[in-house]
Amino acid sequence: MRIAIGSDELAFEMKETIKKFLQEQTEVNIESIKDIGVNSGESVDYPDIAEKVARSIMSGECDRGILVCGTGIGMAIAANKFPGIRAAQVYDPYSAERSRKSNDAQIMTMGALTMGMETAKYLVGIWLKCDFAGGRSARKVDKINAIDQQFRK
């Protein structure tokens, strides 16, 4: 699995913690980690980071993405503006699981100001291990994709 990760300055420390957690993973095969930034506490507009992660998924360079900002909300909104992207704000174990199994979300977002580091790592671990379940959910994701296609012109 190839993963892109990015954050704004509010979530820089959490991004670094998650990146280290990803590097230490043995339960899932992580082929590569693309750090989109930020690389310090420098101020950045989170939509710029969301765009880079979304485009890495759209191009096929990465399979999944992780975005972290103050709440996770802004990153999810920004990433979801890109065609074919399904970004989900994850805030508990159930949302981490269902974002993958039911919604086939390629990007998870979290808030550095709304959860602790250990919780974030725990949620990333759940999210990485889950695959799209298909079944009844496939029809719903197909409908989401059809809506997306209507506006791609």
C-alpha positions in Angstrom: 0.0 0.0 0.0 1.3 3.4 -1.0 0.2 6.2 1.4 0.2 10.0 1.1 0.1 12.0 4.3 -0.2 15.7 4.9 -1.2 18.2 7.5 -1.4 21.9 8.3 0.7 23.5 10.9 -1.7 22.8 13.7 -1.4 19.1 13.1 2.3 18.9 12.2 3.2 16.9 15.3 0.4 14.5 14.8 1.4 13.9 11.2 4.9 13.2 12.3 3.7 10.7 14.9 1.4 9.0 12.4 4.2 8.8 9.9 6.5 7.1 12.4 3.6 4.7 13.3 3.2 3.9 9.6 6.9 3.2 9.2 6.7 0.7 12.1 3.7 -1.2 10.8 4.1 -4.9 10.4 0.4 -5.9 10.2 -0.2 -4.3 6.8 2.2 -4.0 3.9 3.1 -0.4 3.4 5.2 0.0 0.3 5.8 3.7 0.6 4.9 6.8 2.5 4.7 10.1 0.6 5.0 13.1 3.1 3.2 16.0 1.4 4.0 18.4 4.2 4.0 20.6 6.2 7.5 19.9 7.4 7.5 22.3 10.3 5.2 24.6 12.2 5.1 27.0 9.3 1.7 28.3 8.3 0.0 26.7 5.4 -3.5 26.7 3.9 -4.9 23.3 4.4 -6.7 23.1 1.0 -3.3 23.2 -0.6 -2.2 20.1 1.3 -5.6 18.3 0.7 -5.2 19.0 -3.0 -1.7 17.4 -3.2 -2.9 14.3 -1.3 -6.1 14.0 -3.4 -4.1 14.4 -6.6 -1.7 11.7 -5.5 -4.7 9.3 -5.2 -6.3 10.5 -8.5 -3.0 9.8 -10.4 -2.6 6.4 -8.9 0.7 7.3 -7.3 -0.7 6.5 -3.9 -3.5 4.1 -2.9 -4.7 5.9 0.3 -4.2 9.2 2.0 -4.2 10.6 5.6 -4.9 14.3 6.2 -4.7 16.0 9.6 -5.7 19.6 10.5 -7.2 21.1 13.6 -10.5 19.3 13.4 -10.3 17.2 10.2 -13.3 18.9 8.8 -11.7 21.3 6.5 -9.3 18.7 5.1 -12.3 16.4 4.4 -14.3 19.2 2.7 -11.3 20.2 0.5 -10.3 16.7 -0.5 -13.9 15.8 -1.4 -13.9 18.5 -4.1 -11.6 16.4 -6.3 -13.2 14.0 -8.8 -13.4 10.4 -7.6 -12.1 11.2 -4.1 -14.0 9.9 -1.1 -12.5 11.5 2.1 -14.0 10.7 5.5 -13.5 12.4 8.8 -12.6 9.6 11.3 -13.2 10.2 15.0 -13.8 6.8 16.6 -13.2 3.1 15.8 -16.5 2.6 14.1 -16.1 5.6 11.8 -12.6 4.3 10.9 -13.9 0.9 10.0 -17.1 2.0 8.2 -15.3 4.7 6.1 -13.4 1.8 4.4 -15.8 -1.1 4.6 -19.0 0.8 3.6 -17.7 3.9 1.8 -14.4 2.8 0.3 -12.9 6.1 1.4 -9.4 6.5 0.0 -8.6 9.3 2.4 -9.1 9.6 6.2 -9.0 12.9 8.0 -8.6 13.6 11.7 -8.3 16.5 14.0 -5.2 17.2 16.0 -7.1 19.5 18.3 -9.9 17.0 18.9 -8.1 13.8 19.7 -4.9 12.6 21.3 -1.9 11.0 19.5 -2.6 7.5 20.8 -6.2 7.7 19.6 -5.0 8.9 16.2 -2.6 6.0 15.8 -5.3 3.5 16.9 -7.7 4.8 14.3 -5.1 4.7 11.6 -4.4 1.1 12.5 -8.0 0.2 12.1 -8.4 2.1 8.9 -5.4 0.5 7.3 -6.6 -3.0 8.0 -10.0 -2.5 6.5 -11.0 -3.1 2.9 -14.1 -2.2 1.0 -16.7 -4.9 1.8 -18.7 -4.5 -1.4 -22.1 -6.2 -1.2 -24.9 -3.7 -0.4 -22.4 -1.0 0.0 -21.1 -1.3 -3.6 -24.5 -0.1 -5.0 -24.3 3.0 -2.7 -20.7 3.8 -3.7 -21.6 3.3 -7.3 -24.3 6.0 -6.8 -21.8 8.3 -5.2 -19.5 7.8 -8.2 -22.4 8.4 -10.6 -23.1 11.8 -8.9 -19.5 12.6 -9.2 -19.4 11.8 -12.9 -22.3 14.2 -13.6 -20.2 17.1 -12.5 -16.8 16.2 -14.0 -17.6 17.8 -17.4 
